[in-house]
Amino acid sequence: MKKRTFLKAAGATALASILATGALAADVTLRMHQFLPAGANVPKNILQPWADKIMAESGGRIEIQHFPAMQLGGTPPQLIDQVIDGVADIVWTVSGYTPGRFPRAEVFELPFTMTDAGKMSEAYWKLAEETMMDDDFKDFKVLGLWVHGPGVIHSADPIESVGDLNGVKLRAPTRVTNKLFENLGATPVGMPVPAIPEALSKGVVDATIIPWEVVGALKVAELVENHTEFPGNALYTTTFIFAMNKDKYNALPDDLKKVLDDNSGLNFSIFAGTQMQADDAGPRAFADERGNNIITLTPEQAAEWEAAAAPTVDQWIAEMSEKGIDGAALIARASELTPK
């Protein structure tokens, strides 16, 4: 699937036609809420094109109002409850912003398990259909599930070996990544992604882990000059949830439900993960052009990190066992579902 085919080919043209002919007022208005500025890559290249396509294919009967950067109020960790409670009709959020709430999704955040975001997003959706929809995700309608591209360390001082993390205050996005970096010797500091620029500029943290694609929107390459990449399997990734209020969805007529269903699910999740990884290129090129220090570890250097990260996986399996979840089986099944 070509990255523009899914969301843009017919949608933009049809929407323009609707707007040009002065379509009747929408039957349904949906408020879409998320934590990044509208100009960031995910809102610009995934969420808003999806909303435009829904509006177009519904013949203007569905209107989606996009509220970026938490404009409906609250904080990013509150987004999932906002969609459950109906404060927002649709949200995009990080599953790990509510630590421990979606334990099965954490299998995709374990270190050194992700190479391709599109392929892992496919596995995420399929595993969710098998194990999460009627359990972890039962309180909302799931529209999409995906992961971002390879996670990168962005730091004030160069980081090459595990030992370089000693004493480093590092922002990590989720419970799993916080545990990982604690085990690696850093001092993890949890915070939502919009808080990163201020935290870096004020010295609250010395480093952060985020994919390249969001570096531009947060101006991270202008706040720190060192960036550590890993060859092969990524150090980490983050799982996302794109969800709709269940009552709002169930109240729709069948033909409008079909519009949403046709543009959600497996193919949309693959598209979104693929798009996020493709959007890594621009911010990385910007950092390179600035003369920032982009460190790409050798396979031998990465092997040290992978060995040091192994206890995090063992700890996670033990934690899942305490919850009555077979973590080792989840890891094996996630691997089976990931296209090779």
C-alpha positions as a printed NumPy array, in Angstrom:
array([[  0.   ,   0.   ,   0.   ],
       [  1.472,   3.32 ,  -1.058],
       [  1.436,   5.773,   1.81 ],
       [ -0.746,   8.391,   0.142],
       [ -3.204,   5.959,  -1.456],
       [ -5.042,   5.032,   1.72 ],
       [ -5.984,   8.457,   2.989],
       [ -5.584,  11.05 ,   0.283],
       [ -6.292,   9.847,  -3.224],
       [-10.052,  10.28 ,  -3.332],
       [-10.617,  11.99 ,  -0.016],
       [ -9.204,  15.425,  -0.749],
       [-10.962,  15.708,  -4.102],
       [-14.293,  14.588,  -2.724],
       [-14.046,  16.887,   0.267],
       [-13.22 ,  19.85 ,  -1.938],
       [-16.265,  19.066,  -4.045],
       [-18.494,  18.93 ,  -0.991],
       [-17.195,  22.235,   0.306],
       [-17.462,  23.868,  -3.11 ],
       [-21.088,  22.871,  -3.559],
       [-22.105,  24.   ,  -0.083],
       [-23.186,  20.691,   1.379],
       [-25.883,  20.555,   4.025],
       [-24.924,  20.734,   7.687],
       [-23.467,  17.535,   9.085],
       [-25.709,  14.98 ,  10.745],
       [-22.986,  14.129,  13.244],
       [-20.193,  16.253,  14.696],
       [-17.244,  14.459,  16.28 ],
       [-14.57 ,  16.179,  18.393],
       [-11.096,  14.736,  17.836],
       [ -8.641,  15.551,  20.622],
       [ -4.884,  14.931,  20.795],
       [ -1.718,  16.261,  22.416],
       [  0.508,  17.526,  19.573],
       [  0.346,  20.834,  17.655],
       [ -1.649,  20.645,  14.436],
       [  1.505,  21.104,  12.361],
       [  3.331,  18.105,  13.843],
       [  3.726,  15.099,  11.577],
       [  1.101,  12.793,  13.085],
       [ -1.721,  15.373,  13.061],
       [ -0.667,  16.716,   9.655],
       [  0.015,  13.437,   7.851],
       [ -2.243,  10.923,   9.615],
       [ -5.03 ,  12.325,  11.793],
       [ -6.249,  15.263,   9.717],
       [ -6.126,  13.368,   6.382],
       [ -8.099,  10.575,   8.065],
       [-10.679,  13.098,   9.286],
       [-10.9  ,  14.679,   5.828],
       [-11.508,  11.28 ,   4.25 ],
       [-14.238,  10.423,   6.758],
       [-15.984,  13.72 ,   6.045],
       [-15.67 ,  13.224,   2.299],
       [-16.851,   9.61 ,   2.19 ],
       [-19.808,  10.401,   4.437],
       [-20.936,  13.013,   1.911],
       [-20.488,  15.687,   4.543],
       [-22.815,  13.951,   6.997],
       [-19.951,  13.507,   9.474],
       [-18.012,  16.587,  10.546],
       [-14.821,  16.037,  12.521],
       [-13.563,  18.991,  14.536],
       [ -9.86 ,  18.638,  15.285],
       [ -8.657,  19.96 ,  18.651],
       [ -4.84 ,  19.675,  18.762],
       [ -2.474,  20.394,  21.649],
       [ -5.05 ,  19.539,  24.359],
       [ -7.354,  22.406,  23.359],
       [-10.337,  20.705,  25.012],
       [ -8.477,  20.841,  28.318],
       [ -6.855,  18.302,  30.564],
       [ -3.489,  16.645,  30.218],
       [ -2.296,  13.939,  27.799],
       [ -2.635,  11.147,  30.401],
       [ -6.324,  12.064,  30.706],
       [ -7.103,  11.536,  27.014],
       [ -8.176,   7.912,  27.283],
       [-10.666,   8.728,  30.049],
       [-11.89 ,  11.716,  28.037],
       [-12.93 ,   9.428,  25.197],
       [-14.523,   6.917,  27.577],
       [-16.452,   9.663,  29.406],
       [-17.439,  11.543,  26.228],
       [-15.418,  14.701,  26.908],
       [-14.003,  13.99 ,  23.456],
       [-15.479,  11.73 ,  20.791],
       [-12.167,  10.588,  19.3  ],
       [ -8.674,  10.704,  20.808],
       [ -5.146,   9.795,  19.797],
       [ -2.904,   8.965,  22.736],
       [  0.054,   6.97 ,  24.025],
       [ -1.075,   3.787,  25.742],
       [  1.727,   4.158,  28.292],
       [  0.513,   7.567,  29.479],
       [ -1.627,   5.567,  31.914],
       [  0.994,   3.136,  33.299],
       [ -0.124,  -0.459,  33.701],
       [ -3.594,   0.143,  32.252],
       [ -2.929,  -1.634,  28.962],
       [ -0.433,  -4.331,  29.966],
       [ -0.693,  -6.486,  26.836],
       [  0.177,  -3.568,  24.558],
       [  3.48 ,  -3.24 ,  26.411],
       [  4.786,  -6.32 ,  24.598],
       [  5.481,  -4.065,  21.608],
       [  7.481,  -1.609,  23.726],
       [ 10.047,  -4.135,  24.919],
       [ 13.626,  -3.303,  23.944],
       [ 15.138,  -4.495,  20.672],
       [ 11.937,  -6.008,  19.259],
       [ 11.031,  -3.497,  16.524],
       [ 12.622,  -3.008,  13.111],
       [  9.782,  -1.765,  10.906],
       [  6.921,   0.319,  12.322],
       [  4.423,  -0.702,   9.66 ],
       [  5.026,  -4.396,  10.208],
       [  4.905,  -4.085,  13.984],
       [  1.702,  -2.031,  13.74 ],
       [  0.188,  -4.914,  11.778],
       [  1.139,  -7.292,  14.567],
       [ -0.178,  -4.87 ,  17.203],
       [ -3.609,  -4.739,  15.571],
       [ -3.794,  -8.49 ,  15.039],
       [ -2.673,  -9.313,  18.579],
       [ -5.19 ,  -6.793,  19.918],
       [ -7.97 ,  -8.577,  18.033],
       [ -6.895, -11.821,  19.693],
       [ -6.233, -10.619,  23.235],
       [ -7.086,  -6.953,  23.91 ],
       [-10.34 ,  -5.785,  22.302],
       [-12.573,  -7.501,  24.867],
       [-10.238,  -6.861,  27.781],
       [ -7.752,  -3.954,  27.849],
       [ -9.665,  -1.95 ,  25.207],
       [-13.235,  -2.92 ,  26.074],
       [-14.324,   0.567,  27.21 ],
       [-13.907,   2.294,  23.835],
       [-14.124,   1.676,  20.096],
       [-10.646,   1.119,  18.678],
       [-10.026,   2.869,  15.356],
       [ -6.294,   2.283,  15.006],
       [ -3.274,   0.893,  16.838],
       [  0.297,   1.563,  15.783],
       [  3.888,   2.21 ,  16.836],
       [  6.429,   4.813,  15.771],
       [  9.765,   4.276,  14.034],
       [ 13.058,   3.521,  15.791],
       [ 13.471,   5.304,  19.1  ],
       [ 16.5  ,   7.604,  19.336],
       [ 18.36 ,   9.06 ,  22.339],
       [ 18.733,  12.858,  22.116],
       [ 21.16 ,  14.206,  24.697],
       [ 23.209,  17.16 ,  25.877],
       [ 26.364,  15.013,  26.03 ],
       [ 27.273,  12.173,  23.658],
       [ 25.961,   8.735,  24.63 ],
       [ 27.58 ,   5.687,  23.057],
       [ 28.044,   3.068,  25.755],
       [ 25.621,   1.994,  28.468],
       [ 27.993,   3.533,  31.007],
       [ 27.426,   6.962,  29.466],
       [ 23.928,   6.91 ,  30.98 ],
       [ 25.183,   6.984,  34.568],
       [ 23.825,  10.088,  36.264],
       [ 21.864,  11.179,  33.195],
       [ 18.337,  12.463,  33.853],
       [ 16.399,  11.068,  30.922],
       [ 12.799,  11.547,  29.887],
       [ 11.087,   8.338,  28.81 ],
       [  7.473,   7.973,  27.608],
       [  6.145,   4.799,  29.224],
       [  6.385,   2.459,  32.195],
       [  8.414,  -0.052,  30.171],
       [ 10.9  ,   2.511,  28.852],
       [ 11.299,   4.075,  32.291],
       [ 12.124,   0.645,  33.713],
       [ 14.517,  -0.008,  30.822],
       [ 16.53 ,   3.154,  31.382],
       [ 16.533,   2.726,  35.135],
       [ 18.083,  -0.703,  34.577],
       [ 20.596,   0.842,  32.181],
       [ 21.779,   3.3  ,  34.845],
       [ 19.946,   6.515,  33.958],
       [ 17.565,   8.444,  36.189],
       [ 14.257,   8.217,  34.284],
       [ 11.837,  11.144,  34.397],
       [  8.352,  10.448,  33.104],
       [  6.47 ,  13.18 ,  31.269],
       [  4.232,  13.554,  28.2  ],
       [  5.977,  14.533,  24.998],
       [  4.758,  18.19 ,  24.921],
       [  6.73 ,  18.859,  28.132],
       [ 10.08 ,  17.871,  26.599],
       [ 11.24 ,  21.264,  25.21 ],
       [ 10.83 ,  23.098,  28.512],
       [ 12.364,  20.225,  30.465],
       [ 15.442,  20.205,  28.227],
       [ 15.82 ,  23.979,  28.14 ],
       [ 15.592,  24.271,  31.948],
       [ 17.852,  21.307,  32.657],
       [ 15.108,  19.256,  34.27 ],
       [ 16.347,  16.441,  32.034],
       [ 19.652,  15.954,  30.224],
       [ 18.273,  13.678,  27.531],
       [ 15.078,  12.338,  26.035],
       [ 14.034,   9.391,  23.915],
       [ 11.698,  10.112,  21.017],
       [ 11.612,   9.111,  17.356],
       [ 13.04 ,  11.514,  14.807],
       [  9.612,  12.36 ,  13.386],
       [  8.575,  14.521,  16.359],
       [ 11.987,  16.171,  16.826],
       [ 11.097,  18.99 ,  14.427],
       [  7.824,  19.937,  16.101],
       [  9.518,  20.015,  19.517],
       [ 12.725,  21.721,  18.226],
       [ 14.796,  19.12 ,  20.068],
       [ 17.66 ,  19.346,  17.56 ],
       [ 18.026,  22.986,  18.575],
       [ 18.062,  22.168,  22.292],
       [ 20.58 ,  19.291,  22.298],
       [ 23.258,  18.396,  19.789],
       [ 23.769,  14.67 ,  20.26 ],
       [ 21.571,  11.908,  18.842],
       [ 22.194,   8.177,  19.33 ],
       [ 20.751,   5.701,  16.82 ],
       [ 20.779,   1.905,  16.949],
       [ 21.347,  -0.372,  13.955],
       [ 18.963,  -3.218,  13.182],
       [ 16.3  ,  -3.67 ,  15.841],
       [ 15.321,  -0.428,  17.563],
       [ 16.194,   0.253,  21.183],
       [ 12.487,   0.82 ,  21.847],
       [  9.216,   2.007,  20.362],
       [  5.939,   3.35 ,  21.766],
       [  2.387,   2.073,  21.286],
       [ -0.44 ,   4.424,  20.342],
       [ -4.221,   4.138,  20.602],
       [ -6.661,   5.906,  18.263],
       [-10.045,   5.482,  19.904],
       [-13.679,   6.591,  19.721],
       [-16.349,   6.891,  22.384],
       [-18.309,   3.643,  22.275],
       [-21.762,   5.183,  22.773],
       [-21.101,   7.78 ,  20.072],
       [-20.104,   5.057,  17.633],
       [-23.025,   2.8  ,  18.515],
       [-25.482,   5.677,  18.014],
       [-24.439,   6.147,  14.383],
       [-26.594,   4.754,  11.577],
       [-25.12 ,   1.672,   9.915],
       [-23.995,   3.487,   6.776],
       [-21.949,   6.003,   8.789],
       [-20.517,   3.229,  10.944],
       [-19.376,   1.643,   7.69 ],
       [-17.561,   4.832,   6.663],
       [-15.614,   4.75 ,   9.916],
       [-14.997,   1.007,   9.744],
       [-13.799,   1.153,   6.14 ],
       [-11.167,   3.733,   7.101],
       [-10.063,   2.193,  10.391],
       [ -8.59 ,  -1.073,  11.605],
       [ -5.711,  -3.112,  10.233],
       [ -4.902,  -1.257,   7.013],
       [ -5.134,   2.14 ,   8.649],
       [ -2.874,   0.976,  11.499],
       [ -0.257,  -0.263,   9.019],
       [ -0.483,   3.028,   7.136],
       [ -0.079,   5.096,  10.31 ],
       [  2.967,   3.193,  11.543],
       [  4.561,   3.299,   8.098],
       [  3.888,   7.028,   7.827],
       [  5.402,   7.777,  11.22 ],
       [  8.607,   5.977,  10.299],
       [  8.739,   7.721,   6.891],
       [  8.431,  11.065,   8.674],
       [ 11.68 ,  10.387,  10.549],
       [ 13.698,  11.464,   7.499],
       [ 13.013,  15.211,   7.517],
       [ 13.935,  16.038,  11.139],
       [ 16.992,  13.79 ,  10.938],
       [ 18.189,  15.62 ,   7.835],
       [ 17.639,  18.946,   9.614],
       [ 19.787,  17.847,  12.573],
       [ 22.474,  16.65 ,  10.193],
       [ 22.446,  19.941,   8.267],
       [ 22.835,  21.839,  11.552],
       [ 26.023,  19.897,  12.197],
       [ 24.627,  18.02 ,  15.171],
       [ 26.448,  14.888,  16.301],
       [ 24.476,  11.892,  14.998],
       [ 25.964,   8.742,  16.513],
       [ 25.027,   5.485,  14.798],
       [ 26.218,   2.63 ,  16.967],
       [ 28.032,  -0.305,  15.442],
       [ 26.467,  -3.771,  15.781],
       [ 29.115,  -4.561,  18.398],
       [ 28.228,  -1.47 ,  20.43 ],
       [ 24.507,  -2.246,  20.126],
       [ 25.135,  -5.773,  21.406],
       [ 26.299,  -4.315,  24.729],
       [ 23.026,  -2.415,  25.033],
       [ 20.942,  -5.425,  24.084],
       [ 22.623,  -7.581,  26.729],
       [ 22.08 ,  -4.86 ,  29.335],
       [ 18.402,  -4.569,  28.325],
       [ 17.655,  -8.293,  28.648],
       [ 16.744,  -8.113,  32.387],
       [ 13.999,  -5.605,  31.543],
       [ 12.302,  -8.246,  29.401],
       [ 12.621, -10.837,  32.167],
       [ 11.155,  -8.409,  34.702],
       [  8.241,  -7.646,  32.387],
       [  7.441, -11.344,  31.966],
       [  7.458, -11.743,  35.754],
       [  5.177,  -8.717,  36.182],
       [  2.737, -10.084,  33.626],
       [  2.685, -13.41 ,  35.435],
       [  1.596, -11.607,  38.613],
       [ -1.345, -10.199,  36.62 ],
       [ -2.282, -13.643,  35.347],
       [ -0.924, -12.927,  31.862],
       [  1.527, -15.217,  30.065],
       [  4.097, -12.636,  29.001],
       [  6.407, -15.113,  27.292],
       [  3.504, -16.362,  25.172],
       [  2.608, -12.764,  24.249],
       [  6.18 , -12.111,  23.129],
       [  6.169, -15.269,  21.017],
       [  2.779, -14.486,  19.474],
       [  3.749, -10.87 ,  18.726],
       [  6.806, -12.178,  16.901],
       [  4.721, -14.688,  14.942],
       [  2.296, -11.968,  13.855],
       [  5.026,  -9.56 ,  12.709],
       [  5.68 ,  -9.959,   8.949],
       [  9.252, -10.943,   8.229]])
